[in-house]
């Protein structure tokens, strides 16, 4: 299951993300964060952490360095 989720994120990065301007407010990027979270925390918890991070990607949050806990 981990490999499937990571494949989907990498597929997103290679297709949709390649055509969008770079505008990530965080380091690591949200897609890198999602992959790392899934690898470290497992599919369910990692996906939830990644989704939470994506929701923080807006002007209400300062951005910056935000590692996977």
Backbone as XML, in Angstrom:
<?xml version="1.0"?>
<chain id="A" units="angstrom">
  <residue number="1" name="UNK">
    <atom name="N" x="0.822" y="-1.195" z="0.000"/>
    <atom name="CA" x="0.000" y="0.000" z="0.000"/>
    <atom name="C" x="0.870" y="1.265" z="0.000"/>
  </residue>
  <residue number="2" name="UNK">
    <atom name="N" x="1.990" y="1.233" z="0.760"/>
    <atom name="CA" x="2.894" y="2.384" z="0.794"/>
    <atom name="C" x="3.378" y="2.735" z="-0.602"/>
  </residue>
  <residue number="3" name="UNK">
    <atom name="N" x="3.777" y="1.707" z="-1.337"/>
    <atom name="CA" x="4.323" y="1.933" z="-2.674"/>
    <atom name="C" x="3.285" y="2.556" z="-3.597"/>
  </residue>
  <residue number="4" name="UNK">
    <atom name="N" x="2.021" y="2.195" z="-3.425"/>
    <atom name="CA" x="0.955" y="2.749" z="-4.266"/>
    <atom name="C" x="0.786" y="4.240" z="-3.982"/>
  </residue>
  <residue number="5" name="UNK">
    <atom name="N" x="0.731" y="4.607" z="-2.713"/>
    <atom name="CA" x="0.562" y="6.020" z="-2.342"/>
    <atom name="C" x="1.759" y="6.837" z="-2.828"/>
  </residue>
  <residue number="6" name="UNK">
    <atom name="N" x="2.951" y="6.318" z="-2.625"/>
    <atom name="CA" x="4.155" y="7.028" z="-3.070"/>
    <atom name="C" x="4.168" y="7.152" z="-4.588"/>
  </residue>
  <residue number="7" name="UNK">
    <atom name="N" x="3.750" y="6.103" z="-5.291"/>
    <atom name="CA" x="3.667" y="6.157" z="-6.753"/>
    <atom name="C" x="2.698" y="7.246" z="-7.203"/>
  </residue>
  <residue number="8" name="UNK">
    <atom name="N" x="1.553" y="7.356" z="-6.545"/>
    <atom name="CA" x="0.558" y="8.377" z="-6.905"/>
    <atom name="C" x="1.138" y="9.780" z="-6.709"/>
  </residue>
  <residue number="9" name="UNK">
    <atom name="N" x="1.839" y="9.994" z="-5.606"/>
    <atom name="CA" x="2.443" y="11.309" z="-5.357"/>
    <atom name="C" x="3.507" y="11.612" z="-6.412"/>
  </residue>
  <residue number="10" name="UNK">
    <atom name="N" x="4.332" y="10.626" z="-6.733"/>
    <atom name="CA" x="5.369" y="10.834" z="-7.758"/>
    <atom name="C" x="4.749" y="11.059" z="-9.131"/>
  </residue>
  <residue number="11" name="UNK">
    <atom name="N" x="3.654" y="10.378" z="-9.416"/>
    <atom name="CA" x="2.942" y="10.583" z="-10.676"/>
    <atom name="C" x="2.401" y="12.011" z="-10.743"/>
  </residue>
  <residue number="12" name="UNK">
    <atom name="N" x="1.839" y="12.491" z="-9.650"/>
    <atom name="CA" x="1.367" y="13.877" z="-9.576"/>
    <atom name="C" x="2.519" y="14.842" z="-9.854"/>
  </residue>
  <residue number="13" name="UNK">
    <atom name="N" x="3.671" y="14.594" z="-9.230"/>
    <atom name="CA" x="4.822" y="15.479" z="-9.412"/>
    <atom name="C" x="5.303" y="15.493" z="-10.856"/>
  </residue>
  <residue number="14" name="UNK">
    <atom name="N" x="5.226" y="14.343" z="-11.518"/>
    <atom name="CA" x="5.722" y="14.248" z="-12.894"/>
    <atom name="C" x="4.733" y="14.795" z="-13.916"/>
  </residue>
  <residue number="15" name="UNK">
    <atom name="N" x="3.457" y="14.880" z="-13.555"/>
    <atom name="CA" x="2.448" y="15.321" z="-14.521"/>
    <atom name="C" x="1.923" y="16.704" z="-14.166"/>
  </residue>
  <residue number="16" name="UNK">
    <atom name="N" x="0.971" y="16.783" z="-13.281"/>
    <atom name="CA" x="0.310" y="18.050" z="-12.958"/>
    <atom name="C" x="1.273" y="19.087" z="-12.396"/>
  </residue>
  <residue number="17" name="UNK">
    <atom name="N" x="2.076" y="18.696" z="-11.444"/>
    <atom name="CA" x="2.980" y="19.631" z="-10.783"/>
    <atom name="C" x="4.019" y="20.209" z="-11.746"/>
  </residue>
  <residue number="18" name="UNK">
    <atom name="N" x="4.389" y="19.442" z="-12.755"/>
    <atom name="CA" x="5.396" y="19.905" z="-13.719"/>
    <atom name="C" x="4.913" y="21.115" z="-14.519"/>
  </residue>
  <residue number="19" name="UNK">
    <atom name="N" x="3.604" y="21.276" z="-14.651"/>
    <atom name="CA" x="3.043" y="22.374" z="-15.435"/>
    <atom name="C" x="2.628" y="23.576" z="-14.592"/>
  </residue>
  <residue number="20" name="UNK">
    <atom name="N" x="2.746" y="23.469" z="-13.281"/>
    <atom name="CA" x="2.361" y="24.559" z="-12.382"/>
    <atom name="C" x="3.600" y="25.330" z="-11.940"/>
  </residue>
  <residue number="21" name="UNK">
    <atom name="N" x="3.465" y="26.630" z="-11.719"/>
    <atom name="CA" x="4.624" y="27.377" z="-11.219"/>
    <atom name="C" x="4.970" y="26.940" z="-9.793"/>
  </residue>
  <residue number="22" name="UNK">
    <atom name="N" x="6.243" y="26.989" z="-9.465"/>
    <atom name="CA" x="6.681" y="26.611" z="-8.120"/>
    <atom name="C" x="6.174" y="27.665" z="-7.145"/>
  </residue>
  <residue number="23" name="UNK">
    <atom name="N" x="5.391" y="27.238" z="-6.182"/>
    <atom name="CA" x="4.836" y="28.194" z="-5.233"/>
    <atom name="C" x="4.693" y="27.616" z="-3.830"/>
  </residue>
  <residue number="24" name="UNK">
    <atom name="N" x="5.476" y="26.593" z="-3.541"/>
    <atom name="CA" x="5.369" y="25.967" z="-2.230"/>
    <atom name="C" x="5.911" y="26.907" z="-1.155"/>
  </residue>
  <residue number="25" name="UNK">
    <atom name="N" x="5.175" y="27.024" z="-0.075"/>
    <atom name="CA" x="5.540" y="27.908" z="1.030"/>
    <atom name="C" x="6.434" y="27.201" z="2.043"/>
  </residue>
  <residue number="26" name="UNK">
    <atom name="N" x="6.575" y="25.899" z="1.891"/>
    <atom name="CA" x="7.277" y="25.098" z="2.894"/>
    <atom name="C" x="8.497" y="24.393" z="2.312"/>
  </residue>
  <residue number="27" name="UNK">
    <atom name="N" x="9.391" y="24.012" z="3.214"/>
    <atom name="CA" x="10.481" y="23.112" z="2.879"/>
    <atom name="C" x="10.450" y="21.994" z="3.903"/>
  </residue>
  <residue number="28" name="UNK">
    <atom name="N" x="10.422" y="20.755" z="3.515"/>
    <atom name="CA" x="10.333" y="20.233" z="2.154"/>
    <atom name="C" x="8.978" y="20.542" z="1.520"/>
  </residue>
  <residue number="29" name="UNK">
    <atom name="N" x="8.919" y="20.399" z="0.188"/>
    <atom name="CA" x="7.660" y="20.667" z="-0.509"/>
    <atom name="C" x="6.589" y="19.717" z="-0.001"/>
  </residue>
  <residue number="30" name="UNK">
    <atom name="N" x="5.341" y="20.027" z="-0.279"/>
    <atom name="CA" x="4.236" y="19.197" z="0.212"/>
    <atom name="C" x="4.316" y="17.765" z="-0.320"/>
  </residue>
  <residue number="31" name="UNK">
    <atom name="N" x="4.709" y="17.603" z="-1.575"/>
    <atom name="CA" x="4.803" y="16.244" z="-2.119"/>
    <atom name="C" x="5.969" y="15.484" z="-1.480"/>
  </residue>
  <residue number="32" name="UNK">
    <atom name="N" x="7.099" y="16.148" z="-1.256"/>
    <atom name="CA" x="8.219" y="15.505" z="-0.562"/>
    <atom name="C" x="7.814" y="15.150" z="0.869"/>
  </residue>
  <residue number="33" name="UNK">
    <atom name="N" x="7.090" y="16.049" z="1.499"/>
    <atom name="CA" x="6.605" y="15.831" z="2.864"/>
    <atom name="C" x="5.695" y="14.609" z="2.914"/>
  </residue>
  <residue number="34" name="UNK">
    <atom name="N" x="4.771" y="14.497" z="1.956"/>
    <atom name="CA" x="3.836" y="13.371" z="1.916"/>
    <atom name="C" x="4.594" y="12.052" z="1.768"/>
  </residue>
  <residue number="35" name="UNK">
    <atom name="N" x="5.565" y="12.012" z="0.866"/>
    <atom name="CA" x="6.339" y="10.784" z="0.668"/>
    <atom name="C" x="7.088" y="10.416" z="1.947"/>
  </residue>
  <residue number="36" name="UNK">
    <atom name="N" x="7.746" y="11.379" z="2.553"/>
    <atom name="CA" x="8.496" y="11.118" z="3.785"/>
    <atom name="C" x="7.571" y="10.687" z="4.923"/>
  </residue>
  <residue number="37" name="UNK">
    <atom name="N" x="6.414" y="11.322" z="5.032"/>
    <atom name="CA" x="5.463" y="10.974" z="6.089"/>
    <atom name="C" x="4.952" y="9.548" z="5.916"/>
  </residue>
  <residue number="38" name="UNK">
    <atom name="N" x="4.644" y="9.160" z="4.695"/>
    <atom name="CA" x="4.160" y="7.795" z="4.439"/>
    <atom name="C" x="5.265" y="6.785" z="4.732"/>
  </residue>
  <residue number="39" name="UNK">
    <atom name="N" x="6.504" y="7.100" z="4.348"/>
    <atom name="CA" x="7.614" y="6.187" z="4.620"/>
    <atom name="C" x="7.873" y="6.041" z="6.117"/>
  </residue>
  <residue number="40" name="UNK">
    <atom name="N" x="7.799" y="7.141" z="6.870"/>
    <atom name="CA" x="8.105" y="7.115" z="8.304"/>
    <atom name="C" x="6.936" y="6.642" z="9.167"/>
  </residue>
  <residue number="41" name="UNK">
    <atom name="N" x="5.726" y="7.095" z="8.846"/>
    <atom name="CA" x="4.580" y="6.889" z="9.733"/>
    <atom name="C" x="3.586" y="5.840" z="9.244"/>
  </residue>
  <residue number="42" name="UNK">
    <atom name="N" x="3.758" y="5.349" z="8.021"/>
    <atom name="CA" x="2.797" y="4.397" z="7.468"/>
    <atom name="C" x="1.773" y="5.118" z="6.606"/>
  </residue>
  <residue number="43" name="UNK">
    <atom name="N" x="0.975" y="4.327" z="5.907"/>
    <atom name="CA" x="0.052" y="4.886" z="4.915"/>
    <atom name="C" x="-0.996" y="5.793" z="5.540"/>
  </residue>
  <residue number="44" name="UNK">
    <atom name="N" x="-1.703" y="5.329" z="6.538"/>
    <atom name="CA" x="-2.840" y="6.101" z="7.068"/>
    <atom name="C" x="-2.386" y="7.355" z="7.787"/>
  </residue>
  <residue number="45" name="UNK">
    <atom name="N" x="-1.476" y="7.204" z="8.731"/>
    <atom name="CA" x="-1.011" y="8.372" z="9.486"/>
    <atom name="C" x="-0.227" y="9.332" z="8.587"/>
  </residue>
  <residue number="46" name="UNK">
    <atom name="N" x="0.597" y="8.778" z="7.706"/>
    <atom name="CA" x="1.377" y="9.607" z="6.790"/>
    <atom name="C" x="0.502" y="10.403" z="5.841"/>
  </residue>
  <residue number="47" name="UNK">
    <atom name="N" x="-0.553" y="9.762" z="5.332"/>
    <atom name="CA" x="-1.479" y="10.459" z="4.439"/>
    <atom name="C" x="-2.209" y="11.570" z="5.187"/>
  </residue>
  <residue number="48" name="UNK">
    <atom name="N" x="-2.621" y="11.301" z="6.410"/>
    <atom name="CA" x="-3.290" y="12.342" z="7.206"/>
    <atom name="C" x="-2.352" y="13.520" z="7.477"/>
  </residue>
  <residue number="49" name="UNK">
    <atom name="N" x="-1.099" y="13.224" z="7.809"/>
    <atom name="CA" x="-0.129" y="14.306" z="8.018"/>
    <atom name="C" x="0.073" y="15.106" z="6.735"/>
  </residue>
  <residue number="50" name="UNK">
    <atom name="N" x="0.152" y="14.410" z="5.607"/>
    <atom name="CA" x="0.324" y="15.092" z="4.327"/>
    <atom name="C" x="-0.857" y="15.969" z="3.977"/>
  </residue>
  <residue number="51" name="UNK">
    <atom name="N" x="-2.064" y="15.475" z="4.215"/>
    <atom name="CA" x="-3.263" y="16.269" z="3.933"/>
    <atom name="C" x="-3.340" y="17.490" z="4.847"/>
  </residue>
  <residue number="52" name="UNK">
    <atom name="N" x="-2.959" y="17.300" z="6.105"/>
    <atom name="CA" x="-2.933" y="18.431" z="7.043"/>
    <atom name="C" x="-1.947" y="19.494" z="6.559"/>
  </residue>
  <residue number="53" name="UNK">
    <atom name="N" x="-0.816" y="19.045" z="6.059"/>
    <atom name="CA" x="0.199" y="19.968" z="5.534"/>
    <atom name="C" x="-0.325" y="20.719" z="4.316"/>
  </residue>
  <residue number="54" name="UNK">
    <atom name="N" x="-1.014" y="20.022" z="3.417"/>
    <atom name="CA" x="-1.574" y="20.664" z="2.224"/>
    <atom name="C" x="-2.589" y="21.732" z="2.623"/>
  </residue>
  <residue number="55" name="UNK">
    <atom name="N" x="-3.385" y="21.456" z="3.652"/>
    <atom name="CA" x="-4.370" y="22.438" z="4.115"/>
    <atom name="C" x="-3.698" y="23.682" z="4.707"/>
  </residue>
  <residue number="56" name="UNK">
    <atom name="N" x="-2.467" y="23.532" z="5.214"/>
    <atom name="CA" x="-1.736" y="24.675" z="5.772"/>
    <atom name="C" x="-1.068" y="25.515" z="4.691"/>
  </residue>
  <residue number="57" name="UNK">
    <atom name="N" x="-1.115" y="25.062" z="3.465"/>
    <atom name="CA" x="-0.430" y="25.765" z="2.373"/>
    <atom name="C" x="-1.314" y="26.897" z="1.852"/>
  </residue>
  <residue number="58" name="UNK">
    <atom name="N" x="-1.376" y="27.977" z="2.623"/>
    <atom name="CA" x="-2.159" y="29.157" z="2.258"/>
    <atom name="C" x="-1.592" y="30.359" z="3.009"/>
  </residue>
  <residue number="59" name="UNK">
    <atom name="N" x="-2.025" y="31.554" z="2.674"/>
    <atom name="CA" x="-1.462" y="32.766" z="3.295"/>
    <atom name="C" x="-1.691" y="32.896" z="4.804"/>
  </residue>
  <residue number="60" name="UNK">
    <atom name="N" x="-2.562" y="32.092" z="5.391"/>
    <atom name="CA" x="-2.817" y="32.190" z="6.826"/>
    <atom name="C" x="-1.705" y="31.567" z="7.667"/>
  </residue>
  <residue number="61" name="UNK">
    <atom name="N" x="-0.848" y="30.755" z="7.041"/>
    <atom name="CA" x="0.247" y="30.105" z="7.749"/>
    <atom name="C" x="1.569" y="30.636" z="7.204"/>
  </residue>
  <residue number="62" name="UNK">
    <atom name="N" x="2.578" y="30.779" z="8.051"/>
    <atom name="CA" x="3.811" y="31.436" z="7.621"/>
    <atom name="C" x="4.694" y="30.636" z="6.666"/>
  </residue>
  <residue number="63" name="UNK">
    <atom name="N" x="4.567" y="29.333" z="6.615"/>
    <atom name="CA" x="5.448" y="28.546" z="5.756"/>
    <atom name="C" x="6.799" y="28.351" z="6.421"/>
  </residue>
  <residue number="64" name="UNK">
    <atom name="N" x="7.826" y="28.036" z="5.629"/>
    <atom name="CA" x="9.167" y="27.826" z="6.164"/>
    <atom name="C" x="9.480" y="26.350" z="6.318"/>
  </residue>
  <residue number="65" name="UNK">
    <atom name="N" x="10.455" y="26.054" z="7.169"/>
    <atom name="CA" x="10.891" y="24.677" z="7.388"/>
    <atom name="C" x="9.868" y="23.960" z="8.253"/>
  </residue>
  <residue number="66" name="UNK">
    <atom name="N" x="9.375" y="22.827" z="7.768"/>
    <atom name="CA" x="8.350" y="22.062" z="8.478"/>
    <atom name="C" x="8.603" y="20.572" z="8.257"/>
  </residue>
  <residue number="67" name="UNK">
    <atom name="N" x="9.467" y="19.959" z="9.085"/>
    <atom name="CA" x="9.785" y="18.545" z="8.891"/>
    <atom name="C" x="8.655" y="17.631" z="9.363"/>
  </residue>
  <residue number="68" name="UNK">
    <atom name="N" x="8.703" y="16.390" z="8.916"/>
    <atom name="CA" x="7.743" y="15.379" z="9.372"/>
    <atom name="C" x="8.055" y="15.090" z="10.836"/>
  </residue>
  <residue number="69" name="UNK">
    <atom name="N" x="7.043" y="15.118" z="11.708"/>
    <atom name="CA" x="7.306" y="14.859" z="13.136"/>
    <atom name="C" x="7.723" y="13.420" z="13.397"/>
  </residue>
</chain>
